[in-house]
Amino acid sequence: MKITCVQNETSYPYMYWYKQLQGEGPRLIAQSVDGFNATYEERYNETKFPITRLNTKISSMSVVDLRTQDSANYFCAASEHTVLGGDQPLIQKPDPQMREK
């Protein structure tokens, strides 16, 4: 299976690939920076999830040798800057300035 991500309105250098299992938060698979090889998180690797970066706007990720445990939602995101955290659930924290009155 191959998934392609295209930035239509932007040309951000950082593109991220995520896997989200049912009932769980998204997990970062890898980050792809234009002009460099993808950097993978601990549980993921290039053999299973090869990523290509055709140019600044386009990145593709394949899932090789599909198995039942690969059933998930896969998606990408683009950013002008790198993100921190790695293989951690994405959690939106409440703004401390927004308190109930």
Chimera marker file (.cmm) of the C-alpha trace (Angstrom):
<marker_set name="trace">
<marker id="1" x="0.000" y="0.000" z="0.000" r="1" g="1" b="0" radius="0.5"/>
<marker id="2" x="1.353" y="3.447" z="-0.923" r="1" g="1" b="0" radius="0.5"/>
<marker id="3" x="0.096" y="6.772" z="0.449" r="1" g="1" b="0" radius="0.5"/>
<marker id="4" x="1.068" y="10.110" z="-1.051" r="1" g="1" b="0" radius="0.5"/>
<marker id="5" x="0.943" y="13.408" z="0.792" r="1" g="1" b="0" radius="0.5"/>
<marker id="6" x="0.901" y="16.680" z="-1.158" r="1" g="1" b="0" radius="0.5"/>
<marker id="7" x="1.201" y="20.198" z="0.212" r="1" g="1" b="0" radius="0.5"/>
<marker id="8" x="-0.954" y="22.303" z="-2.065" r="1" g="1" b="0" radius="0.5"/>
<marker id="9" x="-0.671" y="25.687" z="-0.371" r="1" g="1" b="0" radius="0.5"/>
<marker id="10" x="2.705" y="25.384" z="1.380" r="1" g="1" b="0" radius="0.5"/>
<marker id="11" x="6.247" y="24.122" z="0.836" r="1" g="1" b="0" radius="0.5"/>
<marker id="12" x="7.235" y="23.231" z="4.377" r="1" g="1" b="0" radius="0.5"/>
<marker id="13" x="10.467" y="21.216" z="4.665" r="1" g="1" b="0" radius="0.5"/>
<marker id="14" x="9.252" y="18.900" z="7.459" r="1" g="1" b="0" radius="0.5"/>
<marker id="15" x="6.711" y="16.181" z="6.722" r="1" g="1" b="0" radius="0.5"/>
<marker id="16" x="5.569" y="13.669" z="9.323" r="1" g="1" b="0" radius="0.5"/>
<marker id="17" x="3.933" y="10.257" z="8.904" r="1" g="1" b="0" radius="0.5"/>
<marker id="18" x="1.594" y="8.915" z="11.588" r="1" g="1" b="0" radius="0.5"/>
<marker id="19" x="-0.211" y="5.658" z="12.360" r="1" g="1" b="0" radius="0.5"/>
<marker id="20" x="-3.405" y="5.714" z="14.430" r="1" g="1" b="0" radius="0.5"/>
<marker id="21" x="-4.883" y="2.474" z="15.711" r="1" g="1" b="0" radius="0.5"/>
<marker id="22" x="-8.583" y="2.381" z="16.523" r="1" g="1" b="0" radius="0.5"/>
<marker id="23" x="-9.273" y="3.890" z="19.937" r="1" g="1" b="0" radius="0.5"/>
<marker id="24" x="-5.735" y="5.294" z="20.308" r="1" g="1" b="0" radius="0.5"/>
<marker id="25" x="-3.964" y="8.542" z="19.605" r="1" g="1" b="0" radius="0.5"/>
<marker id="26" x="-1.733" y="8.996" z="16.577" r="1" g="1" b="0" radius="0.5"/>
<marker id="27" x="1.850" y="7.716" z="16.802" r="1" g="1" b="0" radius="0.5"/>
<marker id="28" x="4.689" y="9.233" z="14.830" r="1" g="1" b="0" radius="0.5"/>
<marker id="29" x="6.285" y="6.755" z="12.417" r="1" g="1" b="0" radius="0.5"/>
<marker id="30" x="8.911" y="9.013" z="10.890" r="1" g="1" b="0" radius="0.5"/>
<marker id="31" x="9.849" y="12.531" z="9.894" r="1" g="1" b="0" radius="0.5"/>
<marker id="32" x="10.929" y="13.375" z="6.379" r="1" g="1" b="0" radius="0.5"/>
<marker id="33" x="12.996" y="16.493" z="5.719" r="1" g="1" b="0" radius="0.5"/>
<marker id="34" x="13.419" y="17.626" z="2.135" r="1" g="1" b="0" radius="0.5"/>
<marker id="35" x="16.879" y="16.592" z="0.902" r="1" g="1" b="0" radius="0.5"/>
<marker id="36" x="17.549" y="14.040" z="3.684" r="1" g="1" b="0" radius="0.5"/>
<marker id="37" x="16.695" y="10.420" z="4.461" r="1" g="1" b="0" radius="0.5"/>
<marker id="38" x="13.660" y="9.909" z="6.702" r="1" g="1" b="0" radius="0.5"/>
<marker id="39" x="14.267" y="9.569" z="10.445" r="1" g="1" b="0" radius="0.5"/>
<marker id="40" x="12.251" y="6.766" z="12.070" r="1" g="1" b="0" radius="0.5"/>
<marker id="41" x="10.911" y="6.410" z="15.580" r="1" g="1" b="0" radius="0.5"/>
<marker id="42" x="12.055" y="3.469" z="17.695" r="1" g="1" b="0" radius="0.5"/>
<marker id="43" x="9.286" y="0.965" z="16.807" r="1" g="1" b="0" radius="0.5"/>
<marker id="44" x="9.311" y="1.684" z="13.066" r="1" g="1" b="0" radius="0.5"/>
<marker id="45" x="11.816" y="1.166" z="10.264" r="1" g="1" b="0" radius="0.5"/>
<marker id="46" x="12.523" y="1.894" z="6.614" r="1" g="1" b="0" radius="0.5"/>
<marker id="47" x="12.052" y="-1.749" z="5.565" r="1" g="1" b="0" radius="0.5"/>
<marker id="48" x="8.411" y="-1.796" z="6.703" r="1" g="1" b="0" radius="0.5"/>
<marker id="49" x="7.601" y="1.879" z="6.007" r="1" g="1" b="0" radius="0.5"/>
<marker id="50" x="9.799" y="3.184" z="3.172" r="1" g="1" b="0" radius="0.5"/>
<marker id="51" x="9.377" y="6.924" z="2.653" r="1" g="1" b="0" radius="0.5"/>
<marker id="52" x="10.287" y="8.888" z="-0.439" r="1" g="1" b="0" radius="0.5"/>
<marker id="53" x="10.441" y="12.643" z="-0.735" r="1" g="1" b="0" radius="0.5"/>
<marker id="54" x="10.003" y="13.643" z="-4.371" r="1" g="1" b="0" radius="0.5"/>
<marker id="55" x="10.386" y="17.376" z="-3.645" r="1" g="1" b="0" radius="0.5"/>
<marker id="56" x="9.474" y="19.916" z="-0.983" r="1" g="1" b="0" radius="0.5"/>
<marker id="57" x="5.731" y="19.486" z="-1.617" r="1" g="1" b="0" radius="0.5"/>
<marker id="58" x="5.379" y="15.701" z="-2.082" r="1" g="1" b="0" radius="0.5"/>
<marker id="59" x="6.177" y="12.732" z="0.161" r="1" g="1" b="0" radius="0.5"/>
<marker id="60" x="5.051" y="9.099" z="-0.144" r="1" g="1" b="0" radius="0.5"/>
<marker id="61" x="5.061" y="6.283" z="2.379" r="1" g="1" b="0" radius="0.5"/>
<marker id="62" x="4.493" y="2.601" z="1.653" r="1" g="1" b="0" radius="0.5"/>
<marker id="63" x="3.435" y="-0.117" z="4.072" r="1" g="1" b="0" radius="0.5"/>
<marker id="64" x="5.258" y="-3.263" z="2.962" r="1" g="1" b="0" radius="0.5"/>
<marker id="65" x="4.068" y="-6.847" z="3.541" r="1" g="1" b="0" radius="0.5"/>
<marker id="66" x="0.645" y="-5.863" z="4.886" r="1" g="1" b="0" radius="0.5"/>
<marker id="67" x="-0.603" y="-7.807" z="7.886" r="1" g="1" b="0" radius="0.5"/>
<marker id="68" x="-3.662" y="-7.584" z="10.137" r="1" g="1" b="0" radius="0.5"/>
<marker id="69" x="-1.756" y="-5.488" z="12.705" r="1" g="1" b="0" radius="0.5"/>
<marker id="70" x="-1.127" y="-2.880" z="9.984" r="1" g="1" b="0" radius="0.5"/>
<marker id="71" x="-4.837" y="-2.048" z="9.899" r="1" g="1" b="0" radius="0.5"/>
<marker id="72" x="-4.939" y="1.608" z="10.992" r="1" g="1" b="0" radius="0.5"/>
<marker id="73" x="-5.427" y="5.159" z="9.797" r="1" g="1" b="0" radius="0.5"/>
<marker id="74" x="-2.256" y="6.586" z="8.306" r="1" g="1" b="0" radius="0.5"/>
<marker id="75" x="-1.787" y="10.271" z="7.684" r="1" g="1" b="0" radius="0.5"/>
<marker id="76" x="0.800" y="12.951" z="7.207" r="1" g="1" b="0" radius="0.5"/>
<marker id="77" x="1.366" y="16.487" z="8.403" r="1" g="1" b="0" radius="0.5"/>
<marker id="78" x="3.691" y="19.234" z="7.229" r="1" g="1" b="0" radius="0.5"/>
<marker id="79" x="5.446" y="21.861" z="9.300" r="1" g="1" b="0" radius="0.5"/>
<marker id="80" x="7.780" y="24.757" z="8.818" r="1" g="1" b="0" radius="0.5"/>
<marker id="81" x="9.645" y="23.660" z="11.966" r="1" g="1" b="0" radius="0.5"/>
<marker id="82" x="10.454" y="20.321" z="13.555" r="1" g="1" b="0" radius="0.5"/>
<marker id="83" x="8.303" y="18.851" z="16.332" r="1" g="1" b="0" radius="0.5"/>
<marker id="84" x="9.536" y="17.306" z="19.548" r="1" g="1" b="0" radius="0.5"/>
<marker id="85" x="8.348" y="14.249" z="21.394" r="1" g="1" b="0" radius="0.5"/>
<marker id="86" x="8.613" y="11.332" z="19.015" r="1" g="1" b="0" radius="0.5"/>
<marker id="87" x="6.600" y="8.216" z="19.712" r="1" g="1" b="0" radius="0.5"/>
<marker id="88" x="4.233" y="9.790" z="22.229" r="1" g="1" b="0" radius="0.5"/>
<marker id="89" x="0.479" y="10.217" z="22.060" r="1" g="1" b="0" radius="0.5"/>
<marker id="90" x="-0.568" y="13.636" z="20.846" r="1" g="1" b="0" radius="0.5"/>
<marker id="91" x="-2.356" y="15.351" z="23.703" r="1" g="1" b="0" radius="0.5"/>
<marker id="92" x="-3.814" y="18.817" z="23.590" r="1" g="1" b="0" radius="0.5"/>
<marker id="93" x="-3.259" y="20.458" z="26.935" r="1" g="1" b="0" radius="0.5"/>
<marker id="94" x="-5.687" y="23.118" z="28.130" r="1" g="1" b="0" radius="0.5"/>
<marker id="95" x="-4.473" y="26.697" z="28.055" r="1" g="1" b="0" radius="0.5"/>
<marker id="96" x="-3.799" y="27.678" z="31.703" r="1" g="1" b="0" radius="0.5"/>
<marker id="97" x="-5.131" y="31.164" z="30.951" r="1" g="1" b="0" radius="0.5"/>
<marker id="98" x="-8.503" y="29.695" z="29.919" r="1" g="1" b="0" radius="0.5"/>
<marker id="99" x="-10.070" y="28.771" z="33.256" r="1" g="1" b="0" radius="0.5"/>
<marker id="100" x="-13.673" y="28.091" z="34.064" r="1" g="1" b="0" radius="0.5"/>
<marker id="101" x="-15.332" y="30.915" z="35.934" r="1" g="1" b="0" radius="0.5"/>
<link id1="1" id2="2" r="1" g="1" b="0" radius="0.2"/>
<link id1="2" id2="3" r="1" g="1" b="0" radius="0.2"/>
<link id1="3" id2="4" r="1" g="1" b="0" radius="0.2"/>
<link id1="4" id2="5" r="1" g="1" b="0" radius="0.2"/>
<link id1="5" id2="6" r="1" g="1" b="0" radius="0.2"/>
<link id1="6" id2="7" r="1" g="1" b="0" radius="0.2"/>
<link id1="7" id2="8" r="1" g="1" b="0" radius="0.2"/>
<link id1="8" id2="9" r="1" g="1" b="0" radius="0.2"/>
<link id1="9" id2="10" r="1" g="1" b="0" radius="0.2"/>
<link id1="10" id2="11" r="1" g="1" b="0" radius="0.2"/>
<link id1="11" id2="12" r="1" g="1" b="0" radius="0.2"/>
<link id1="12" id2="13" r="1" g="1" b="0" radius="0.2"/>
<link id1="13" id2="14" r="1" g="1" b="0" radius="0.2"/>
<link id1="14" id2="15" r="1" g="1" b="0" radius="0.2"/>
<link id1="15" id2="16" r="1" g="1" b="0" radius="0.2"/>
<link id1="16" id2="17" r="1" g="1" b="0" radius="0.2"/>
<link id1="17" id2="18" r="1" g="1" b="0" radius="0.2"/>
<link id1="18" id2="19" r="1" g="1" b="0" radius="0.2"/>
<link id1="19" id2="20" r="1" g="1" b="0" radius="0.2"/>
<link id1="20" id2="21" r="1" g="1" b="0" radius="0.2"/>
<link id1="21" id2="22" r="1" g="1" b="0" radius="0.2"/>
<link id1="22" id2="23" r="1" g="1" b="0" radius="0.2"/>
<link id1="23" id2="24" r="1" g="1" b="0" radius="0.2"/>
<link id1="24" id2="25" r="1" g="1" b="0" radius="0.2"/>
<link id1="25" id2="26" r="1" g="1" b="0" radius="0.2"/>
<link id1="26" id2="27" r="1" g="1" b="0" radius="0.2"/>
<link id1="27" id2="28" r="1" g="1" b="0" radius="0.2"/>
<link id1="28" id2="29" r="1" g="1" b="0" radius="0.2"/>
<link id1="29" id2="30" r="1" g="1" b="0" radius="0.2"/>
<link id1="30" id2="31" r="1" g="1" b="0" radius="0.2"/>
<link id1="31" id2="32" r="1" g="1" b="0" radius="0.2"/>
<link id1="32" id2="33" r="1" g="1" b="0" radius="0.2"/>
<link id1="33" id2="34" r="1" g="1" b="0" radius="0.2"/>
<link id1="34" id2="35" r="1" g="1" b="0" radius="0.2"/>
<link id1="35" id2="36" r="1" g="1" b="0" radius="0.2"/>
<link id1="36" id2="37" r="1" g="1" b="0" radius="0.2"/>
<link id1="37" id2="38" r="1" g="1" b="0" radius="0.2"/>
<link id1="38" id2="39" r="1" g="1" b="0" radius="0.2"/>
<link id1="39" id2="40" r="1" g="1" b="0" radius="0.2"/>
<link id1="40" id2="41" r="1" g="1" b="0" radius="0.2"/>
<link id1="41" id2="42" r="1" g="1" b="0" radius="0.2"/>
<link id1="42" id2="43" r="1" g="1" b="0" radius="0.2"/>
<link id1="43" id2="44" r="1" g="1" b="0" radius="0.2"/>
<link id1="44" id2="45" r="1" g="1" b="0" radius="0.2"/>
<link id1="45" id2="46" r="1" g="1" b="0" radius="0.2"/>
<link id1="46" id2="47" r="1" g="1" b="0" radius="0.2"/>
<link id1="47" id2="48" r="1" g="1" b="0" radius="0.2"/>
<link id1="48" id2="49" r="1" g="1" b="0" radius="0.2"/>
<link id1="49" id2="50" r="1" g="1" b="0" radius="0.2"/>
<link id1="50" id2="51" r="1" g="1" b="0" radius="0.2"/>
<link id1="51" id2="52" r="1" g="1" b="0" radius="0.2"/>
<link id1="52" id2="53" r="1" g="1" b="0" radius="0.2"/>
<link id1="53" id2="54" r="1" g="1" b="0" radius="0.2"/>
<link id1="54" id2="55" r="1" g="1" b="0" radius="0.2"/>
<link id1="55" id2="56" r="1" g="1" b="0" radius="0.2"/>
<link id1="56" id2="57" r="1" g="1" b="0" radius="0.2"/>
<link id1="57" id2="58" r="1" g="1" b="0" radius="0.2"/>
<link id1="58" id2="59" r="1" g="1" b="0" radius="0.2"/>
<link id1="59" id2="60" r="1" g="1" b="0" radius="0.2"/>
<link id1="60" id2="61" r="1" g="1" b="0" radius="0.2"/>
<link id1="61" id2="62" r="1" g="1" b="0" radius="0.2"/>
<link id1="62" id2="63" r="1" g="1" b="0" radius="0.2"/>
<link id1="63" id2="64" r="1" g="1" b="0" radius="0.2"/>
<link id1="64" id2="65" r="1" g="1" b="0" radius="0.2"/>
<link id1="65" id2="66" r="1" g="1" b="0" radius="0.2"/>
<link id1="66" id2="67" r="1" g="1" b="0" radius="0.2"/>
<link id1="67" id2="68" r="1" g="1" b="0" radius="0.2"/>
<link id1="68" id2="69" r="1" g="1" b="0" radius="0.2"/>
<link id1="69" id2="70" r="1" g="1" b="0" radius="0.2"/>
<link id1="70" id2="71" r="1" g="1" b="0" radius="0.2"/>
<link id1="71" id2="72" r="1" g="1" b="0" radius="0.2"/>
<link id1="72" id2="73" r="1" g="1" b="0" radius="0.2"/>
<link id1="73" id2="74" r="1" g="1" b="0" radius="0.2"/>
<link id1="74" id2="75" r="1" g="1" b="0" radius="0.2"/>
<link id1="75" id2="76" r="1" g="1" b="0" radius="0.2"/>
<link id1="76" id2="77" r="1" g="1" b="0" radius="0.2"/>
<link id1="77" id2="78" r="1" g="1" b="0" radius="0.2"/>
<link id1="78" id2="79" r="1" g="1" b="0" radius="0.2"/>
<link id1="79" id2="80" r="1" g="1" b="0" radius="0.2"/>
<link id1="80" id2="81" r="1" g="1" b="0" radius="0.2"/>
<link id1="81" id2="82" r="1" g="1" b="0" radius="0.2"/>
<link id1="82" id2="83" r="1" g="1" b="0" radius="0.2"/>
<link id1="83" id2="84" r="1" g="1" b="0" radius="0.2"/>
<link id1="84" id2="85" r="1" g="1" b="0" radius="0.2"/>
<link id1="85" id2="86" r="1" g="1" b="0" radius="0.2"/>
<link id1="86" id2="87" r="1" g="1" b="0" radius="0.2"/>
<link id1="87" id2="88" r="1" g="1" b="0" radius="0.2"/>
<link id1="88" id2="89" r="1" g="1" b="0" radius="0.2"/>
<link id1="89" id2="90" r="1" g="1" b="0" radius="0.2"/>
<link id1="90" id2="91" r="1" g="1" b="0" radius="0.2"/>
<link id1="91" id2="92" r="1" g="1" b="0" radius="0.2"/>
<link id1="92" id2="93" r="1" g="1" b="0" radius="0.2"/>
<link id1="93" id2="94" r="1" g="1" b="0" radius="0.2"/>
<link id1="94" id2="95" r="1" g="1" b="0" radius="0.2"/>
<link id1="95" id2="96" r="1" g="1" b="0" radius="0.2"/>
<link id1="96" id2="97" r="1" g="1" b="0" radius="0.2"/>
<link id1="97" id2="98" r="1" g="1" b="0" radius="0.2"/>
<link id1="98" id2="99" r="1" g="1" b="0" radius="0.2"/>
<link id1="99" id2="100" r="1" g="1" b="0" radius="0.2"/>
<link id1="100" id2="101" r="1" g="1" b="0" radius="0.2"/>
</marker_set>
